[in-house]
Amino acid sequence: MALSGAPGCRAGERGPRWRRPWKLLALGLLSASSVLAAAPGAGAMSREEKRRLGNQVLEMFDHAYSNYMEHAYPADELMPLTCRGRVRGQEPSRGDVDDALGKFSLTLIDTLDTLVVLNKTKEFEEAVKKVIKDVNLDNDIVVSVFETNIRVLGGLLGGHSVAIMLKEKGEYMQWYNGELLHMAKELGYKLLPAFNTTSGLPFPRVNLKFGVRHPEARTGTETDTCTACAGTLILEFAALSRFTGTSIFEEYARKALDFIWEKRQRSSNLVGVTINIHTGDWVRKDSGVGAGIDSYYEYLLKAYVLLGDDSFLERFNTHYDAIMRYISQPPLLLDVHIHKPMLNARTWMDSLLAFFPGLQVLKGDIRPAIETHEMLYQVIKKHNFLPEAFTTDFRVHWAQHPLRPEFAESTYFLYKATGDPYYLEVGKTLIENLNKYARVPCGFAAMKDVRTGSHEDRMDSFFLAEMFKYLYLLFADKEDMIFDIEDYIFTTEAHLLPLWLSTTNQTISKKNTSTEYTELDDSNFDWTCPNTQILFPNDPLFAQSIREPLKNVVDKSCPRGISRAEESLGSGPKPPLRARDFMASNPEHLEILKKMGVSLIHLKDGRVQLVQHAVQAASSLDAEDGLRFMQEMIELSSQQQKEQQLPPRAVQIVSHPFFGRVVLTAGPAQFGMDLSKHKAGTRGFVATIKPYNGCSEITNPEAVKEKIALMQRGQCMFAEKARNIQKAGAIGGIVIDDNEGSSSDTAPLFQMAGDGKNTDDITIPMLFLFNKEGNIILDAIREYEAVEVLLSDKAKDRDLEMENMDQKSSENDSHKPIYEEAPSESQDAGAVSEEPKGGGESSAVGDTDPLPPSSADSASVSVADQDPHSPGPAGAGALETACTPGDSQPQEQNTQTEANSKAHWDSEVQPMESILADWNEDIEAFEMMEKDEL
């Protein structure tokens, strides 16, 4: 059977803008065995082997599910190492991860439709009765809107979907009368208060009992949310509206999606990771397909499939074109900056992007799906599991693995699309690794470190909701199923929603006529019916031919084609020259530079200048290597400059009602207490001093004594302010910028330097806040009067530690900080030695230059003469970025760096300064990602 679409629309022909041609492809469930035969030598898996593996999946599920029901239920999750349930508030807080727990038997609800997929209808009927009888949704607890939507609301709707299907068949669930749907509607109304914002973007958290604004809600102070958090609601909310006839849910979800679309970066058509829910400003401006954004893209495409609204497909195609243009560097998917998408924002990938090959299958773009999936599989074969994050040269970045299902999901879709038995073998490997490394007596335990095989006492609900569902479907034949899976679409949590919802209770306009899509020519939109001859050429070696060049990608680290210049010389491929290895006196290196389109110019001052013209490279691959070489020189320069600088610090508001959720990024001082050596930090109530500039003797010492003094920037040296407040008895000081609207979001941080005198007499900590961050504290004082803060080198735990410090917060749930850019040890901080505002004051740091265009005529790098025997500017091993091959000709960039003869960047002559200012925003984004948690 082919994947060709609907009647009346010939394969490959432009068809009507209609949902039905997408049904088979979007679900990706139809076997393509007649389209793509098994590759010779691949060894088609026998029916008996498939059945054996399918039964093994069933046994593994029983092991996990029965242990949850025996040792954990009615708790939200199972702790498989200690064989007990995880109840929020009774176990040590894990931070934001615990926001998924709401004391509503999360794992059972999340597993409901999995029971039916695995043909466990009796167990399903029993589970539904337990949910109806035992689950309470009116708990005084703060939960994640995103997690509660996809896991609990989605679980209830998925359970309802299969319950009415079974009831219609006449054997099971004859007593069922929509009880799960009634619970879903109740939960939907409990989530609606989170949408009480001017933008329509929901607050990231909501109290199930008190909502957001209620005094007892203990939430509602957040200002930011992730793009996926706000953009992964439409399937569940629309399904709830269609099932119940209550349109408000779908309306709210659509409004949130519309707002994100309107706030996309117009020149790149990319979205950032974190957005301000009130203003729509992008807080984190890096963009990728992994954590923080992933399911936003997924839901645009699936919303078109489920709801039949053309605008969702138009948006998805616009974004997808940008992803493939900037983020996709086959086989890698690397984050970029939304304003300058030609520059990578980080040199590592997170495991959540493993879903993307599956989404590409739904899109119909099979080649990059195979490439990325194969790269991920090679990483798994090296580490047994996919690390939570790994670098571009496939080293472990974050070693945890919480038994995520995204790779199994993509494996399933690729097999159903290609029929290639290779993917059955991949699934077999996943089963073997789970049983060998993750299985424990009371279930399956997450991996704490894939390198050591150590366990974590954790079995997330998504393991039962998704992993076993995809693995079972991978090996199941159509006759093994008790219903037609093609009549449903998967949510991001793999819950089943029936496709007939598209024609039920349509109360929402299908077209947003106020939004125009002018970024792409309409020919780029996939209005055609899927053509199997294009998607899956009738060649049994098709998928194998794509995978073959990548089979050693992890071991060799840098898969790379042979340039035309190398072919003409008859030599094999060589690894690209890295900036850290470059020596200006090495003839071989100069020859490599020439092939990359990089020329070397000797300057009169003894330095050499490197200038790249991509058009002069021997090939497009060599041009890519040249561009990468120039970017590495910039990164090396930035890295070395920062080694001489103090990292930024944190100001954390710990008093009621914040309890540590608000973390402000602060600039450090080069005098006073070194907070990096005092891990406990300095905690105290804040007080505004008189005079506010702190440039003379403090006139209200009684208000300042034993408190942290707030003062305004300007009129005198920073050190003078510190001495005055210290004399008044203050235990610390915060200088607030008087430049209206300044913020660490947009301005580079700097260090407050001394006044040229000995500053050993200053012993209290001093921090600097920009105007925006400072006003948050001032506003809190106006509203709550007594405001307590913690000055530290980095944010402390926002639940347990705050609980230990303040008994009043003992029952408070942990939350993300308002400012995700909490202190990072590598963030840029240029020193400011004197106050620039008053007389006799000057500044040693300039304003950030405007963002440069995404391309330029050439790239240039100035490098000082080097010792012929010394390594490149950063020394061997300073930077371990792997090659990231791409298909397109790189655009050229204008960059400049400098180094001295001892391989250190010149500290006196700094032509890099203006260039680094130009790139500062990108560097900050990269550094923030290094510290962020998935």
N, C-alpha and C positions, 0 to 999 in steps of 0.2 A: 504494500500500500504506500502511495506516495504522499509527500507533504505539500500537495499542490494547491490546496485551498478549496474555495467554494464553487458550486455550479455557476455557470454564466460568467466566469472570469478566467480567461485562459492564463496559464502560467507565464509569468514574465510580462504580462500585458497590464497597462495602467488601468486600474479598476475604480469603481466608485469608492468614495470615502466611507467605508462600511466596516464594521467590526468583524463580521463573520469570516472573511478570508484569513484573518489572523488567528482564528480559534485553534487550529491544529498546531501551528508553529508556536504561538504564544504559550501554549501549555507544554509543548515539547515532549508530549507523552507517547506519540505515535511511533511504533517501531519502524525503523527505516531499513530493516534487513533486506528488503527487496531493492532498495536504492543503492546500498553500499554493501557489497559482499565482504566476507571476512578476508583480510589480507593474507596472502600466502605466507605460511610460516608463523602467522599470528596464533594459530590454534584456536578454532572456534570452540567455545565452551559447550560441553554436552548439556542436554536438558537435565540429566541426573545431577551433574555438578552444580548447575544453577539452582536446582531444587534443594540440594544439600546446603548450599550457602544461604538460601532463603530461610530454610529451617533453622540454621545457625543464628541468623538475625533474630528470629522469633524467640529462640532460647535466651539470647542476650537481653532482649527486651524484657522477657519474663523475669530474668535475674534482677534487672534494674527496677522494674515496676513493682514487683512483689516486695522487694526490700524497702522501697519507699512506703508502700502501704503498711507493711509490718512494723517498721521502725520509726517512720517519720510522720505519716498522716495523723492529724490534719495540718501539720506544719507545712510551710511553703515549700521547703526543699529538704532533701536527704543529705546528711553528712555521712558519707560512706565509710570513713575511717573509724569514726566513733560510734557508728550505727545508731544515730539518733536524728531527730528532726532539727532543722534550723528555724528557730523562732526569733524574730527580730526583737532586740532589746534584751534577750537572754544570752546571746552570744556576743563576743567582742565584735565591734563594728568593723566592717570592711570598707567603709566609706560609701561612695556613690553606688557601688555594686548592690548594696542593700536596699536601694530605692526601688528595686523590683519586688521586694517582699512587702506584702500588705496584709498578712494574716488572713488570707483568703484561699488557702490550699492551692497555691500557685501551680505546683507540679501536676496535680490531678486535673485541674481545668485545662492546662496546657497540653495534656496528653489525651483528651477525650477523643478527638477525631483520629488520632493515631491508632487507637484501639480498633476502630472500624476498618481502617486501611489494612491492618494486620489480621483482619477476619476474627477479631475477638469481640463478637457482638454481645455475648452474655456478660463479659467483663465490662463492656461499654454501658450496658443497661444498668448494671450495679453501680458503676461510677457516676452516672447521671443522677441516680437516686441519692447517692451520698452528697453530691454537689448541691442538689436542691434542698436536702435536709440540713446539711451542716454549715455551708458556706455563708458567712456574713460579710456583706459589702459595706456596712456602715461603721467601719472601724475608725477610731481617732488615730490616724496614722498618715504620715506624709509619704507619698509614693511618686515615682516617675510617671508622668503622663504618657511618655513614649512606651515604656516597658509595660505599663498596665494596659495600654491600648493593644499592642501587638500580641501580648501573652494572654491576658485575662479576657478582655473584650473579644479579641480574635478567637480565643479558645472557646468561649461561650457561643459565639456565632458559628464556628466550625462544628461544634457539638450539635447545635440546633440544626445545621444544614444536613448532617448525616442522620440525625434522629428522625427528621421528617421523611427522609429518603427511606429509612428502614421501616417506618410506620406505613408508608405507602406500599411497600413490598408485602406487608401483611403478616409477617412472622414475629418481628420484635417491635418493641416500643409502642404497642397498641394503646397503652395508657397515657402516652405522652401528649401534653396539651400546650406546648410552647413555653414550658417553665424556664428553660435556658434562655429563651429570647426575652422573657420578662426580666430575668436577671441582667441580661445584656443591656436592656433599655435603662434599668435602674443605674447600672454602672456608667452608661453613657451620660446620663444627667449629672452624675457625680463628677465627671471629667469636664463638663461644660464651663464651670467657673474659671478654669484655667485660661479660657479664651477671652477673659475680660481685659483686653488690652486694646489700645487704639489701632494697632496694626493688624490685629486678628491672629497674630502668632501666639500660641499658648505659652503660659508660664511653664517652665520645665517640670514643676512639681505641683501637686495639689493634695490637700488633706481630704481623705475620703468622707469624713464627717462634717468638717467645717469649711471646706472649699479653700479659698485663697485669701480673701480680705478679712475674714473673721479674726478677731483678736486671738483666738485660740488655735488658729490654723498653723502657726509656726512655719509659715512659708509665704511667698508673695513678695519677698524683697529682692528676688533675683532679677537681673536685667538681661541676661543672655541665655540663649538656647542654641543647640546645634541644629544644623540644617535638616538632618535626618529626623531629629526629634519633632520638628514642626511640620516636616514634609512627608511623614509616614503615617498618615491618618486616614487618607481618603478611602482606601478599600474597606476598612472596618466601619468607618462612620457612614459611608455611602450604603454599605450593606445593611447596617442597622436602620437607616432611613427607608431603604427599599423593603426590608422585611416588615417594618412596623407602620409605614406610611407617614412617619414623623420626619419632616424634611430638615429640621434644624441641624441635625448632626452632619448631614452631607453639606449643608450650606457653610457651616463653620470650617469644615475641613477644606472645602474649595477656597474659601477666603484666605486661609493660611497659605495654600499652594499658590494662589494668585499673587500674594504679597512677595513670596520668595522669588517668583518669576520676574516680577517687576523690579526687584532689587538685584538681579543678576548683573555681573559686570558686562556692560554692553559691548565693549570692544572684543572681549574674549569669549563671551557667552558662558562663563564659568561662575560658579557660586562658591563662597567661602565655607569654612567649617563651622564658624560660630557667628551668630547674628544677634544684634540688640533687639529685643522683642518690642521695644517702644519706639525707637527711631528708625530701625531698619539698617543701621550702619553695620558693616561687617567688622566684627571684633577680631576674628582670626581670618586672615585673607589668603591662606593657603588653600589649595583645592586639589582634590583627588577623587578616588572612587572607593576609598576605604572608610575607616571609622569617622563618624560625624556627618557623612554625606551619603554613604552607600545606598540606603533604601529610599532616599528621595528620588534618585534616578529610577530605581526599580518600580516605584509606585506610579511614576508618570506613564511608563509603558503599560503596566498592568491595569491602571485606571482606564486607559483607552480600551484595552481588551474587555474589561468587565462592564464598563459604562457606555462604551461606544461614542465617547466624546472626542471629536477630532483635535480639539485644542491640546489635549494631553499628549497626543502623538506628535503634534507639531513642536511642542516644547521639548519632548524627549529627543526628537531628531536634531533639534538645534543644539541641545547640550551634547548629544552623542558625537556630533561632528566636531565640537570643541574638544571633547575628551580624546578622540582619535587624532586630532591635530596636535595637541599639546601634551596630554598626560600619557598617552600610550607610546611607549618606546619598546616595542616587542623584543623579548617577551615580558618586559617590565611595565609596571604602571606606577609612575613616579609623580608625587605631588608637585605642583607648580604654584606660582603666585598668580592670583586672578588678574592683576594689573599688568604683570610682565610674564606671561605664560611660557616664554622661551627659557626661563630660568627655573631650574629645579629648586623646590623649597626644602627638600630634605633628601638624604641619601639612604633611606630605609623605607620599607613597606610594612604595613600591618596586615594581619591575617584575615581581617574582615573583607579585604578586596577579593578573596577567593570566590565570592559569590558572582563576580563580574563575568567570568567566562559563561556561566549559566545564563546571565542576562543577555550576553551577546548571542547566544544560541536563540533565545526568544526573538531577538532583533533580526537574526538571520545572517549575522556576520561571523561565519564559522572559523575562518582562518586564524584571526587573532585570539579567538576563544581557545582553540587547540594549543596555540603557542603559549599563552599564559598558563593554561591548565598544566601543560607539560612541565613548565618551569617550576610550578608549585609542587608538582608530584616529585620532581627531583629533590626539592628541599625536604619533602616528607621522607623520601628514601634515605636521606642523610641523617635526619634527626628523629625518625619514627613518627613524629607529628609535626604539624606546621607551627613553628614558634609564633608567639603573639606578635612579634615583629622581627624582621630580619633585614640585613643590609643589602645593598645592590651587588655586593660580592658574596652574598648568601651566608654571611656569618650571623649568629644569633644576636639580636639586639635586645629583645625581651624574651626570656626563656620560658615563660608560662604557656600552658595550653589548656584552656578550660573545656576541652572536648567540643570545640566548635563544629557545626555541621556544614559550613559554607562550601568546603571543598567537596564533600559528599554530594551536595546539591548540584554543583557544576558537573561532577562526574556523571550523575544521573541524567542530566539534560544532554550532555554530549553523547552518551550512549544512545539515548532515545532518538537523537538527531542523526547520528551516523551509523548506528548498528555495529560499530566496530567492537569486537570482543575484547580489544585491549582495555576498554574501560571497565569491563567485568573483572579483569585481572586487577585493575586499580582498586575496585571495590573490595575484592578479596584481600588485598593488602591492608586496607583500612580495617576490615574485620579482624584480621590476624593481629594487627598492632593493638587494637583495643583490648582484645582478650589477653594478649601477652603482657602489655605494659600498664593498662589502666584498670583492669578488672581486679576487684578486691572482694572479700567475703560478703560485704553488704552493698554491693553495687559496682559502679565504675567511678573512679576518683580522677579528678582533674590532675594534670601534670603541673607540678610546681616549677620544675626545671627539666626541659626536654633533653638537656645534655647529661644530667645525672639520673633521670628517671624518678626523681623524688615526687611524691604525691602531695596534693592539697585536699583537705577535708571538705570537698565541694562536688556536688553533682547538680549542675544547673538544670532548670526545667526544660530548656531548649534541647537538651540532650535527648530526652524522651519525646519531645514534640517534633523534632526534625530529623535527628540523626538516623533513628531506626526507620522512620517513614521513608526517607530517601534510599537507604540501603535495601530495604525490603522491596521497594518498587523497582530498584535497579535489577534485581534478579527474578522478579515476578513476571509471569506471562499473563496475558489478558484473562485467561480462564481461571487464574488463581485469585482474581478479584471478585468480590460479591457485588460490585457496582462499577459503572463506567467512569474511571477517573478523569476522562477527557471532558466530562460535563462540568468540571470544576477548575478553578484557578487557585494557585497557592498564594497565600499572603507571605510576607517576609518571614513569618514564624511558621510557615508551611501549613497554615490552617486552610481548610477547604471552603470556598465560597462558590455557590452555583452560578453558572453563566446566565441562567435565565433571569437573574436580577436586573440585567440590562434593560429589560422591557417591563419591569414591574415598578409601579409607583414613581414614574418619572415626573418629578415636580421641579426639577432644576433645569434651567436653560442649558442646552448642550454646547452653546458657543458663546465665548466671551467676546462680544463684538467690539469692545473697547480696547482690546489688546491686538496689536498688529505684529505680525511675524515677518520682519523684513531682513533679518540677518542672513538668511540662506535662500538661495534660489529654490523654488518649489521642486525642482527636479531632484533635489537632494532628499526629499521626503519619500519614504517607502510606502507609496500608495499601491504598489503592485502586489499581486498575489505571490506568495512564496514559490519560487521555481526551483525544484529539487535538482535540476541539471546544473544550476548555477551554485546553489548552496552546497550541494554534495555531488561533485562530478562523478559520473558513473565509472569510477576508477577505484578498484579495490585497494590501491596503495595511496589514495588521496590523503587520509589523515596521517598515515605513517610517514609519508613524504614530508609533511609539515613538522612532525615530531622529531624526525631523525637528526636534524642539525642541533637539536636542543637536548639530546639524550645525555650529554656530558656537561651541560651548562653549569651545574653546581660545582663540579670538580675543577673544570677549567676556568670558571668564573667569567671569562670574557669570550663568548662565541662571536666570531667576527668573520665576515666574508673576506675574500682576497681582492685587493684593489687591482685595478687595471694595470697600474705600474708594476705591482708585484707579479701579476700574471705574465707581463712582457719579459720580466727578468727570470721567469721560471722558478721563482722562489715560493716557498709556502708562506702562509699568513704569520705575521709577527704581532705580538701584543703591542698596543699603542704606548707611546712614550707618556709617562706620567710626569706631572709638574715637579713632584718631589724628587724625581731622579735626574732632572735636567741639569746638564753642565754646559755652559756656554762655550767651553774650550774643547768639547768633545766633537770631533768631525762627524761621527755617526749620528749624534743627536742633531747636528745642524742639517744633515741630509734628511732626517726624518721630519724636521720642521719644514723643510722645503716641500716635501710631499704633502704635508698638511696645509700648505698655503701660507705658512708662517715665515716671514723674512726677518733677518737680524740686522739691526743698524747700530753701529758704534757711535756713541755720543761723545761730545768734547769733554764732558765732566767725568769720563771713565765708565759710565754706565752703558748698557746695551739696551736697545729698545726692540721688542718683538711686535711685529705688525702682521695681522692675519687678513688675507683676502681669500675668502672661500672659493671664489671663481678660479683661483690659481692652484687649487689643490689637485692632486692627481686623480681623485675620484670623490664622489659624494661621501663615501665612507671615511676617506682621509680628511675631508673637510669637517665631518662630524668629530673626528678625533682631535682636530685642531681647535674646534670650538670648545670641546671638553677640556683640552689642555689649558686654554685661556681661562676658563671658569675655575679650574683647579688652582691656578695662580692667584686668583682673587680670594678664594677660600683660604688658601695658605696664608695670605697676607692678613686677612681678617683674623684668622686663628691666632697668629703670633702677636698681633696687636692686643688682642684680648687677654693674652696671658699676662700682660703687664698691667691689667686693670682689675679693680675689685668688681665682683658681680653685684647686681642689684639686690635689694633686701625686700622684706615684706612688712607691711603694716596690716595686722589682722584685727578686725573688730570682734571682740569676744563677749561683749555684754549683750543683754537682752535687747532686741529679739534676734540679734545676728548670730551669736554663739559660734563665731569663727567662720561663718559662711562667706563673709565679705573679706577678700584678701586684695590689698592694694599694692601695686608695684612701686617701690620706692628707690630712689637713688642713694647710694652710700656716701659716707664721708671718709676722707683720708686721715681723720683724726678722731679721737675719742675711743670709746669701747668698740672693739672688733667683734661684731655679732657672730661672725663665723667661728670664733673661739669660745663663745658663750652660748651653747646650744639652747639653753632654757630661754634666752632672750630677756627682754625687759618688759614687764607688764605693769600697766597702771592706768588710772583714769586721766583723761586729757583735760587741759585747762588753757584758755586763751590768755596770753600775757598782755600786760600794759607797760610800755607802749607796744603795739602790735608788731612793730618791725624789730623789736628786741635789740636795738642799737644803743641803748643806754640802760642805766640801772632799772631793774624791774620794780614797778611801783605797787604791784599786788602780789608780793611774795607769799602771803598767807594762802592765796588761791593756787599757787604754783607748787608749793612745797610738797614733796613726795608724789608729784604728778608728772605727766609728760606734757611739756609745754608746746603749744601751737603758736607759730609766729609767721609773719609774712616775709617773703623774700624782698631784698632791696635795702638801700641806704647804708649798708656797712658790710664788712666781711662776715662770712659764715662763722669763722672761729670766734669772732667778737660776740656774735649772738649766743654761741654755745657757752662762752665764759659767763655772760650775764645771767643766763637762766640757771647755770650750774651754781652760781653764787646765791641765787634766790632759792635754792633747794630742790630744783627739778631733778628728776631721775632720768630724763631723756628729753629729746627735742625733735619736733617735726617742723621743717620749713616748708611753707606752702607757696607755690609760685603765684605771683600777682598778675601774670600774663593771662588775661581772661580767655578761657577755652582751651588752654594748653593741656595736653594729655599724653600719657605714656603710650597711648594707642598710636599716636602719629609722630611724636617727637622722640629722638634718641635720649636715653637716660645719660646722666653724667654724675661724676663724683664731686662732692663738695671738698675742695682742697683747703689747706691752711692759708695763713696770711703771710707766709714767708718767715714767720718766727717759730720758735719751738712751741709745739702744741701738746707736749707731754702732760701739761697741767689739766687738759680736758680729759675727763674720765667717763663722761656719760655718753650714751649712743646718740648720734644725730642722723636723721634721715630726711630726704627731700621728696616731696610730693608735687606733681604738677597740679594745676588749678582744678582740673576735673576731679581727680582723686581726692584732693584736699577738701573740695566742697562736699564730698560724700560724708566726711567726718563732721564738717561744720553743720550740714543739714541734720545729721544724727543728733548733734548736741542740741539743736533748736527743738527737735521733736522729743528726745528722750532725756535731755539734760545730762544725766550721768552716762558717759560713754567710756568704756574701758577698751584699751587696745593692747596688742602684743607686738613689740618690735623684735624682729628675729631675722636670721639669715634666710629662712624659707618658711613657708606656711606649715603650721603644725596640724596634726590630725583634727579634723573638724567635728569629731564626735566624742571619742573617748577622752582625748586630752582636754578638750573644753569641759567635758563632764567632770574630770578630776579638778580642774581649776575653778569651776563654778557649779555648785550643787543644783542651782536653779535650772541648769541645762541638762540634768541627768536623763530626762525622758525625751530630749530633743533628738530628732533623727538627723543624720549627717546629710549635708547638701554640698553641691558644688559651689565653689566661690563665685562671686559675681564676676570677678576678673580672672579669666583662665590664664592670663599671662602672669601668674604668680611667679615669684622669683626663680630665675634660672641661672645657674652658675656660669653659663656661657653667654648671657645676654650682654649686648654692647653697653658700655658705660664710659663715656669720655669724660675726662676730669675737667672740672671747672674750679679754678683756683681762687677767683675773686668774684664778688657780687657785681653784676653788670648794670645795676639799676641806678645807684646813686653816684655822687661825685667820687672820683678816684677809683671807680670800680671798672673792671674789664672782664671779658669772658674769653675763655680759651676754646670754646666750642661754638660752631656755627649752626645755623638752621639747616634742616635737611633740605637738600636740593629737590626740585620737582622730579617726578618720576620720569625716567628716560623713555624714549620710544622703544618698542619691542625689538627693533632691529636697527642696524646702522650700516654704514658703508664698509667698515673694517673694524677689526679688533686689534688693539695695541697693548703691549705690556712692556714696561720699562724695568730692566733688571740690571743690578750692579754687576761689575766684573766679578768673576768667581775664581776661587782657587781651583786649578785644573784637577785636583785630586779630591775635591769636596763634593758631596752630593748636592741635590737641588735645594731650593730655598727653605724647605721645612725640615730637611734631613730625612733619611730613609725611614719609611713607616709612619710619617706624620699624617698622611691622609690615605685611607684605604678604600676610596670610592671605586666601585667596579665600573667597567664599561657598560654603557646603556645603549645598545645599538638601536637605530631607528631607520625607517625607510625613506624619510623625506630629506631633501637637501636642507641643511641647517641655515637659518637666517644668521646674518653676521651681527656681532655686537661690538660695542666700543668700550673697552676696559683698559685699565692701566694699573700695574703693580710695580713694586721696587724692592730690591734686596741688596745687602752689602756683600763684601768679599768673603765674609765668614758665614754666609748663608743666613744672616739675620737681616730683617727689613730695616733700612736706614731710619733711625729715630730722629734725625735732624732735618733731612730733606724728605718731604713726604708728598710726592705727586699723587699718591693713592688717596689722599684725604678727600678730595672733591669727588673722586669716582666712588669711594666707599660710601660717601653720603648719599650718592645717587642710588646705591644698591642697599642702603641701610634697611629699608622696609623688608626686603627679601631675606636678608640675613637674620633679622629679628624673627621672621616667620619660621625660618629653619630652626633657629635655636629654641623657640617655644615648643616646636614639635618634639624636640629631643627630651623635654621634661614632661610633656603631657601624658596622662594615662589614657589608655584606650577606653 
